[in-house]
Amino acid sequence: MAKQKWDCKMVAAQIEEAAGTLGRLPEEKLRGVKSNWPEPLPAREDYRWENTKVRLGPPSPDAIDRMDETMGWLRWLEPDQAKLVWSRAEKIQWKFIMRQLGVCRETARQRWIAALVNIASCLNHIDHKKNA
């Protein structure tokens, strides 16, 4: 049975999963900085419900492996393309991307699709070599 070929939607979904996985990794703390003082109590305003942030648990080892592999795909792109693809994976709105690139929405979207096509073709080429 032939392996399914990569397309833009599959690549975009994989990169979005990688961005989500990266966001779920534990925060890095500085080593060697310790204090004997207890942690300060939060302010009274911090106990309101509208300020609460729900954080999902840590990602699975398989998700971290997929994230590592997926982030390697960005090396196949030009730096501005990689930044565009990662911005969309982090769900940054088009209007901010347009402002950053200095182009209209359709041009930014076309550049994003071209970058996804580039990644998909590289992945399909690698899969073709493995099967040959």
C-alpha angles and dihedrals in degrees: 000000000000119000115248114260120242118250134181095268093051092048092048091049092049092050091048089052089051091051090050091048091050089052091053096054114109116267115261114245126203113257120227095023107114136154133194090213117100120249111272118254115253118255118263091253091061091070094068117109096232090062096053118111118203113213122194119231122267117293122257120259089249091055090051091050091051089048092053092049093045094050088055088062090068089069088072090064135072112260094254091049091049091050091050093049093047092047090055091046088056088051095244109169120256092239091064092045090049091052092048094049095037093229138110122268095258093051091050091048092049091050090050092051091047090053091050090049089051092053092045092051091049091050093047090049091052092047090049091053092050092051095045 
